[in-house]
Amino acid sequence: MSTDHIITREVAETKGRYVIRKEGDEAELTYSITTPHLIIADHTGVPDSFRGTGAGLALVQRLVADARAEGVKIIPLCPFVNAQRKRHPEWADVFQV
């Protein structure tokens, strides 16, 4: 499992995403901004070229770290984000379920 992922954060008015790029492919975690203190994690997409690299988990870890730093709560609509939330009870402070 690789831990050297470079994650870029892109934010627009009501949407945002975290992206890992490698050799023309992108793994992403997208979210919707509902209020300044609440976001909805709505999709995680990891192409086959990223499978087994830990890219999906790295994206969720960055989401959680940023949410903590910014005082934001996350609604885990995305099944992958929700599954990771259940596996990591230490993240409970940033999730609203």
PyMOL commands that set and color helices and strands:
alter all, ss='L'
color gray80, all
select helices_A, chain A and resi 48-50+55-70+79-87+89-94
alter helices_A, ss='H'
color red, helices_A
select strands_A, chain A and resi 7-11+15-22+25-35+38-45+73-76
alter strands_A, ss='S'
color yellow, strands_A
deselect
rebuild
show_as cartoon
